[in-house]
Amino acid sequence: MNKDQVKGNLKQAEGTIKEVTGKVIGNKNLEEKGKLEKHIGKVQESYGDVKDDIKKGI
C-alpha cells in the first residue's frame, strides 16, 4: 500500500463524516462537500492502485 492509497482512504473517510454530519444537521453544503471529498478520495486511491500495479510490473 502506497501513500496515495492511504491518503485516498483517509479522504474518503473524511468525506463520509462530513456527508453524514451534513445530513444530520441539515446542512446541504456540508453534505455536498463530503460527497465531493469521497469522490476525490476514490480517485486518489485508484491512482495509487495504478502506481502500485505499475511498480509490480503488471
Biopython code that builds the backbone (N, CA, C, O; Angstrom):
import numpy as np
from Bio.PDB.StructureBuilder import StructureBuilder

atoms = [
    (1, "MET", "N", (0.850, -1.167, 0.000)),
    (1, "MET", "CA", (0.000, 0.000, 0.000)),
    (1, "MET", "C", (0.902, 1.239, 0.000)),
    (1, "MET", "O", (1.791, 1.379, 0.840)),
    (2, "ASN", "N", (0.654, 2.128, -0.957)),
    (2, "ASN", "CA", (1.477, 3.330, -1.039)),
    (2, "ASN", "C", (0.745, 4.527, -0.441)),
    (2, "ASN", "O", (-0.411, 4.429, -0.031)),
    (3, "LYS", "N", (1.448, 5.661, -0.402)),
    (3, "LYS", "CA", (0.883, 6.822, 0.289)),
    (3, "LYS", "C", (-0.365, 7.379, -0.394)),
    (3, "LYS", "O", (-1.228, 7.940, 0.280)),
    (4, "ASP", "N", (-0.481, 7.237, -1.712)),
    (4, "ASP", "CA", (-1.686, 7.707, -2.392)),
    (4, "ASP", "C", (-2.903, 6.871, -2.012)),
    (4, "ASP", "O", (-4.005, 7.402, -1.880)),
    (5, "GLN", "N", (-2.713, 5.598, -1.840)),
    (5, "GLN", "CA", (-3.816, 4.732, -1.421)),
    (5, "GLN", "C", (-4.269, 5.086, -0.004)),
    (5, "GLN", "O", (-5.465, 5.144, 0.282)),
    (6, "VAL", "N", (-3.300, 5.320, 0.873)),
    (6, "VAL", "CA", (-3.619, 5.669, 2.258)),
    (6, "VAL", "C", (-4.320, 7.023, 2.317)),
    (6, "VAL", "O", (-5.342, 7.171, 2.987)),
    (7, "LYS", "N", (-3.766, 8.009, 1.614)),
    (7, "LYS", "CA", (-4.374, 9.340, 1.606)),
    (7, "LYS", "C", (-5.772, 9.297, 0.998)),
    (7, "LYS", "O", (-6.673, 9.996, 1.461)),
    (8, "GLY", "N", (-5.954, 8.484, -0.032)),
    (8, "GLY", "CA", (-7.267, 8.340, -0.646)),
    (8, "GLY", "C", (-8.283, 7.751, 0.314)),
    (8, "GLY", "O", (-9.427, 8.200, 0.373)),
    (9, "ASN", "N", (-7.861, 6.743, 1.064)),
    (9, "ASN", "CA", (-8.757, 6.138, 2.058)),
    (9, "ASN", "C", (-9.128, 7.132, 3.153)),
    (9, "ASN", "O", (-10.280, 7.193, 3.583)),
    (10, "LEU", "N", (-8.148, 7.909, 3.600)),
    (10, "LEU", "CA", (-8.418, 8.914, 4.624)),
    (10, "LEU", "C", (-9.370, 9.991, 4.109)),
    (10, "LEU", "O", (-10.272, 10.427, 4.825)),
    (11, "LYS", "N", (-9.163, 10.415, 2.865)),
    (11, "LYS", "CA", (-10.020, 11.441, 2.269)),
    (11, "LYS", "C", (-11.455, 10.921, 2.152)),
    (11, "LYS", "O", (-12.409, 11.667, 2.371)),
    (12, "GLN", "N", (-11.604, 9.644, 1.807)),
    (12, "GLN", "CA", (-12.942, 9.051, 1.725)),
    (12, "GLN", "C", (-13.611, 9.025, 3.096)),
    (12, "GLN", "O", (-14.803, 9.307, 3.214)),
    (13, "ALA", "N", (-12.848, 8.690, 4.124)),
    (13, "ALA", "CA", (-13.398, 8.655, 5.483)),
    (13, "ALA", "C", (-13.821, 10.054, 5.925)),
    (13, "ALA", "O", (-14.892, 10.223, 6.508)),
    (14, "GLU", "N", (-12.988, 11.051, 5.651)),
    (14, "GLU", "CA", (-13.330, 12.428, 5.994)),
    (14, "GLU", "C", (-14.599, 12.859, 5.260)),
    (14, "GLU", "O", (-15.470, 13.513, 5.833)),
    (15, "GLY", "N", (-14.686, 12.488, 4.003)),
    (15, "GLY", "CA", (-15.859, 12.832, 3.216)),
    (15, "GLY", "C", (-17.125, 12.199, 3.764)),
    (15, "GLY", "O", (-18.178, 12.835, 3.810)),
    (16, "THR", "N", (-17.020, 10.952, 4.176)),
    (16, "THR", "CA", (-18.171, 10.260, 4.747)),
    (16, "THR", "C", (-18.631, 10.949, 6.027)),
    (16, "THR", "O", (-19.828, 11.122, 6.251)),
    (17, "ILE", "N", (-17.681, 11.336, 6.858)),
    (17, "ILE", "CA", (-18.016, 12.022, 8.108)),
    (17, "ILE", "C", (-18.723, 13.344, 7.813)),
    (17, "ILE", "O", (-19.737, 13.661, 8.435)),
    (18, "LYS", "N", (-18.188, 14.110, 6.868)),
    (18, "LYS", "CA", (-18.807, 15.387, 6.518)),
    (18, "LYS", "C", (-20.198, 15.185, 5.922)),
    (18, "LYS", "O", (-21.129, 15.930, 6.229)),
    (19, "GLU", "N", (-20.330, 14.172, 5.071)),
    (19, "GLU", "CA", (-21.619, 13.913, 4.441)),
    (19, "GLU", "C", (-22.680, 13.556, 5.480)),
    (19, "GLU", "O", (-23.786, 14.096, 5.453)),
    (20, "VAL", "N", (-22.345, 12.653, 6.388)),
    (20, "VAL", "CA", (-23.290, 12.226, 7.413)),
    (20, "VAL", "C", (-23.612, 13.386, 8.358)),
    (20, "VAL", "O", (-24.769, 13.591, 8.725)),
    (21, "THR", "N", (-22.589, 14.138, 8.745)),
    (21, "THR", "CA", (-22.815, 15.287, 9.616)),
    (21, "THR", "C", (-23.748, 16.290, 8.944)),
    (21, "THR", "O", (-24.659, 16.823, 9.578)),
    (22, "GLY", "N", (-23.518, 16.543, 7.659)),
    (22, "GLY", "CA", (-24.374, 17.455, 6.919)),
    (22, "GLY", "C", (-25.815, 16.985, 6.877)),
    (22, "GLY", "O", (-26.741, 17.786, 7.000)),
    (23, "LYS", "N", (-26.004, 15.673, 6.701)),
    (23, "LYS", "CA", (-27.369, 15.125, 6.694)),
    (23, "LYS", "C", (-28.029, 15.288, 8.055)),
    (23, "LYS", "O", (-29.197, 15.664, 8.144)),
    (24, "VAL", "N", (-27.277, 15.004, 9.114)),
    (24, "VAL", "CA", (-27.831, 15.039, 10.462)),
    (24, "VAL", "C", (-28.239, 16.454, 10.862)),
    (24, "VAL", "O", (-29.308, 16.655, 11.439)),
    (25, "ILE", "N", (-27.387, 17.433, 10.557)),
    (25, "ILE", "CA", (-27.699, 18.802, 10.985)),
    (25, "ILE", "C", (-28.473, 19.587, 9.927)),
    (25, "ILE", "O", (-28.857, 20.734, 10.153)),
    (26, "GLY", "N", (-28.696, 18.966, 8.782)),
    (26, "GLY", "CA", (-29.482, 19.612, 7.738)),
    (26, "GLY", "C", (-28.715, 20.650, 6.942)),
    (26, "GLY", "O", (-29.302, 21.593, 6.413)),
    (27, "ASN", "N", (-27.406, 20.478, 6.857)),
    (27, "ASN", "CA", (-26.553, 21.419, 6.126)),
    (27, "ASN", "C", (-26.216, 20.804, 4.761)),
    (27, "ASN", "O", (-25.302, 19.985, 4.658)),
    (28, "LYS", "N", (-26.944, 21.194, 3.725)),
    (28, "LYS", "CA", (-26.740, 20.634, 2.381)),
    (28, "LYS", "C", (-25.347, 20.938, 1.840)),
    (28, "LYS", "O", (-24.767, 20.114, 1.133)),
    (29, "ASN", "N", (-24.806, 22.108, 2.163)),
    (29, "ASN", "CA", (-23.486, 22.488, 1.681)),
    (29, "ASN", "C", (-22.420, 21.522, 2.222)),
    (29, "ASN", "O", (-21.571, 21.044, 1.470)),
    (30, "LEU", "N", (-22.473, 21.245, 3.513)),
    (30, "LEU", "CA", (-21.523, 20.318, 4.130)),
    (30, "LEU", "C", (-21.702, 18.915, 3.564)),
    (30, "LEU", "O", (-20.726, 18.204, 3.325)),
    (31, "GLU", "N", (-22.941, 18.526, 3.353)),
    (31, "GLU", "CA", (-23.235, 17.208, 2.784)),
    (31, "GLU", "C", (-22.623, 17.071, 1.386)),
    (31, "GLU", "O", (-22.014, 16.048, 1.072)),
    (32, "GLU", "N", (-22.783, 18.085, 0.560)),
    (32, "GLU", "CA", (-22.225, 18.056, -0.799)),
    (32, "GLU", "C", (-20.699, 18.071, -0.779)),
    (32, "GLU", "O", (-20.064, 17.393, -1.587)),
    (33, "LYS", "N", (-20.107, 18.834, 0.132)),
    (33, "LYS", "CA", (-18.646, 18.850, 0.262)),
    (33, "LYS", "C", (-18.139, 17.457, 0.635)),
    (33, "LYS", "O", (-17.105, 17.010, 0.138)),
    (34, "GLY", "N", (-18.872, 16.782, 1.510)),
    (34, "GLY", "CA", (-18.494, 15.433, 1.915)),
    (34, "GLY", "C", (-18.549, 14.464, 0.751)),
    (34, "GLY", "O", (-17.653, 13.635, 0.588)),
    (35, "LYS", "N", (-19.597, 14.560, -0.063)),
    (35, "LYS", "CA", (-19.709, 13.687, -1.239)),
    (35, "LYS", "C", (-18.554, 13.932, -2.202)),
    (35, "LYS", "O", (-17.974, 12.990, -2.742)),
    (36, "LEU", "N", (-18.226, 15.200, -2.411)),
    (36, "LEU", "CA", (-17.125, 15.552, -3.306)),
    (36, "LEU", "C", (-15.800, 15.005, -2.776)),
    (36, "LEU", "O", (-14.995, 14.471, -3.537)),
    (37, "GLU", "N", (-15.579, 15.142, -1.465)),
    (37, "GLU", "CA", (-14.353, 14.638, -0.864)),
    (37, "GLU", "C", (-14.246, 13.127, -1.015)),
    (37, "GLU", "O", (-13.161, 12.601, -1.262)),
    (38, "LYS", "N", (-15.369, 12.427, -0.866)),
    (38, "LYS", "CA", (-15.351, 10.972, -1.044)),
    (38, "LYS", "C", (-14.921, 10.604, -2.456)),
    (38, "LYS", "O", (-14.130, 9.680, -2.645)),
    (39, "HIS", "N", (-15.435, 11.322, -3.444)),
    (39, "HIS", "CA", (-15.079, 11.034, -4.831)),
    (39, "HIS", "C", (-13.608, 11.343, -5.096)),
    (39, "HIS", "O", (-12.928, 10.589, -5.792)),
    (40, "ILE", "N", (-13.125, 12.438, -4.549)),
    (40, "ILE", "CA", (-11.711, 12.786, -4.703)),
    (40, "ILE", "C", (-10.841, 11.701, -4.076)),
    (40, "ILE", "O", (-9.812, 11.325, -4.639)),
    (41, "GLY", "N", (-11.245, 11.204, -2.926)),
    (41, "GLY", "CA", (-10.507, 10.131, -2.258)),
    (41, "GLY", "C", (-10.480, 8.853, -3.078)),
    (41, "GLY", "O", (-9.462, 8.162, -3.125)),
    (42, "LYS", "N", (-11.602, 8.535, -3.727)),
    (42, "LYS", "CA", (-11.641, 7.339, -4.576)),
    (42, "LYS", "C", (-10.693, 7.474, -5.757)),
    (42, "LYS", "O", (-10.011, 6.521, -6.134)),
    (43, "VAL", "N", (-10.659, 8.670, -6.336)),
    (43, "VAL", "CA", (-9.753, 8.909, -7.465)),
    (43, "VAL", "C", (-8.310, 8.776, -7.012)),
    (43, "VAL", "O", (-7.502, 8.145, -7.693)),
    (44, "GLN", "N", (-7.980, 9.362, -5.872)),
    (44, "GLN", "CA", (-6.611, 9.288, -5.375)),
    (44, "GLN", "C", (-6.229, 7.848, -5.050)),
    (44, "GLN", "O", (-5.103, 7.430, -5.320)),
    (45, "GLU", "N", (-7.155, 7.088, -4.473)),
    (45, "GLU", "CA", (-6.880, 5.686, -4.171)),
    (45, "GLU", "C", (-6.661, 4.895, -5.463)),
    (45, "GLU", "O", (-5.765, 4.054, -5.531)),
    (46, "SER", "N", (-7.466, 5.159, -6.476)),
    (46, "SER", "CA", (-7.313, 4.480, -7.766)),
    (46, "SER", "C", (-5.969, 4.813, -8.396)),
    (46, "SER", "O", (-5.307, 3.945, -8.966)),
    (47, "TYR", "N", (-5.574, 6.072, -8.289)),
    (47, "TYR", "CA", (-4.262, 6.485, -8.794)),
    (47, "TYR", "C", (-3.155, 5.705, -8.081)),
    (47, "TYR", "O", (-2.198, 5.256, -8.710)),
    (48, "GLY", "N", (-3.295, 5.553, -6.783)),
    (48, "GLY", "CA", (-2.320, 4.769, -6.019)),
    (48, "GLY", "C", (-2.312, 3.311, -6.440)),
    (48, "GLY", "O", (-1.255, 2.683, -6.486)),
    (49, "ASP", "N", (-3.494, 2.763, -6.752)),
    (49, "ASP", "CA", (-3.577, 1.377, -7.220)),
    (49, "ASP", "C", (-2.820, 1.209, -8.535)),
    (49, "ASP", "O", (-2.094, 0.233, -8.724)),
    (50, "VAL", "N", (-2.996, 2.168, -9.439)),
    (50, "VAL", "CA", (-2.317, 2.105, -10.740)),
    (50, "VAL", "C", (-0.802, 2.191, -10.542)),
    (50, "VAL", "O", (-0.048, 1.436, -11.155)),
    (51, "LYS", "N", (-0.360, 3.116, -9.683)),
    (51, "LYS", "CA", (1.072, 3.244, -9.398)),
    (51, "LYS", "C", (1.619, 1.942, -8.851)),
    (51, "LYS", "O", (2.705, 1.505, -9.232)),
    (52, "ASP", "N", (0.852, 1.316, -7.944)),
    (52, "ASP", "CA", (1.275, 0.058, -7.330)),
    (52, "ASP", "C", (1.366, -1.054, -8.372)),
    (52, "ASP", "O", (2.312, -1.842, -8.363)),
    (53, "ASP", "N", (0.379, -1.116, -9.273)),
    (53, "ASP", "CA", (0.386, -2.132, -10.331)),
    (53, "ASP", "C", (1.582, -1.941, -11.263)),
    (53, "ASP", "O", (2.234, -2.910, -11.651)),
    (54, "ILE", "N", (1.862, -0.701, -11.615)),
    (54, "ILE", "CA", (2.997, -0.420, -12.490)),
    (54, "ILE", "C", (4.298, -0.818, -11.809)),
    (54, "ILE", "O", (5.190, -1.391, -12.434)),
    (55, "LYS", "N", (4.395, -0.510, -10.528)),
    (55, "LYS", "CA", (5.600, -0.837, -9.766)),
    (55, "LYS", "C", (5.831, -2.359, -9.696)),
    (55, "LYS", "O", (6.966, -2.836, -9.722)),
    (56, "LYS", "N", (4.712, -3.103, -9.608)),
    (56, "LYS", "CA", (4.798, -4.559, -9.540)),
    (56, "LYS", "C", (5.024, -5.174, -10.925)),
    (56, "LYS", "O", (5.351, -6.355, -11.043)),
    (57, "GLY", "N", (4.847, -4.366, -11.962)),
    (57, "GLY", "CA", (5.096, -4.868, -13.309)),
    (57, "GLY", "C", (3.900, -5.542, -13.947)),
    (57, "GLY", "O", (4.060, -6.348, -14.863)),
    (58, "ILE", "N", (2.706, -5.225, -13.480)),
    (58, "ILE", "CA", (1.508, -5.830, -14.048)),
    (58, "ILE", "C", (1.033, -5.003, -15.206)),
    (58, "ILE", "O", (0.029, -5.338, -15.833)),
]
sb = StructureBuilder()
sb.init_structure("model")
sb.init_model(0)
sb.init_chain("A")
sb.init_seg("    ")
for serial, (resi, resn, name, xyz) in enumerate(atoms, 1):
    if name == "N":
        sb.init_residue(resn, " ", resi, " ")
    sb.init_atom(name, np.array(xyz, "f"), 0.0, 1.0, " ", f" {name:<3s}", serial, name[0])
structure = sb.get_structure()
